[in-house]
Every structure is written in C-alpha cells, then in structure tokens.
Amino acid sequence: MGDPAFDITGLTPHERLELIEHLWDSLTPQDVPLTEAQQEELQRRLERLERDGVSGRSWDEVERRVRGRGRR
C-alpha cells in the first residue's frame, strides 16, 4: 500500500477513530469475505441456534449480577 492520499497525523485520536468507523461502514459483506474456517464456524453456530434455540442471559441480567457482587 502506498502513501495515503492525505495526511492523518494532524487528526485527534477521536477523529481517527471516526475515520476508521466511516471506512468500515463503507464496506459491504462482499468486500470482506469470510475465510473457510469462519464460514464453517458460522454454519456450526447457526445450526446450534436452530437446534437449541436462543441461550444466554440478557445484558440487564448480567449487569444486575455483576453489580450485586459488590454489595455482599
């Protein structure tokens, strides 16, 4: 990759993060193809979801448990 079209060194860290976000959002799924291993893992997880249904805890439940630990 050659030199960038413009100099980003003058940007603040926040501005650079915003630039990264805009660049990422500009990509389509076809621009970032999955590897074979990623495709296999995604398929495995989708099959487990279809077989077992949704599992896990809501963020609210997790947050309550974590915050409750400090009150003992």
N, C-alpha and C positions, 0 to 999 in steps of 0.2 A: 504494500500500500504506500503510495507516495505522500507527499506533504498535503495536509488538509487545505481546502480551498480558502479557509480563513483561520486566523489565529485565535484559539480559545483560551490562551493563557491569561487574558485580561478578564475573563469571566469569574464571578464568585463561585464557590462550591455549589451554592443553591442554583445558580444559573446553569452550571454544567449539568447538575442533576436533572433540571428541567429539560435541557437539550437532549440528554440521554432518553428521558421519557418520551419526548416528541419523536425521536428517531425510532425507538422501539415500537411506538404506536403506529408508525408509518409502515411497518412491515406487515405482510399478510402471512397466514399459515404456510402458504406455498413458498414464501421467502425463507422460512426457517424449517426445513423438513426434519422429521424425526429420524433418528438412527433406527436400524432394525431392532436393536435391544430396547429402545424407547417404545417402539411400536408394540413389541411383544409385551412389555410391562403394562402399557396402557390397555391392551387387549385383556391381559390377566386381571387387571383391576376392574374393568368393565364387566367381565364375566362374574367376578366375585360379587359385585354390586347387584347384578341381576339375580344371582343365586341367593344371596344372603340379605339383600335389602340394605338400607342406609344404616350405618353403625356409627358409634362415636357419641360425643356429647356436644351440646351447643356451647358457643362461646360464653354465654351468660352463666351456664352451669360451671364451666371450668373456672371462670373468673370468681364466682362465689366460693368455690372450694379453695382456690389459692388465697384469696383474701381472708377466708375463715381460719386458715392455718396460723396466722399471726395473732389470733385472739385467744389462744389457749393458755 
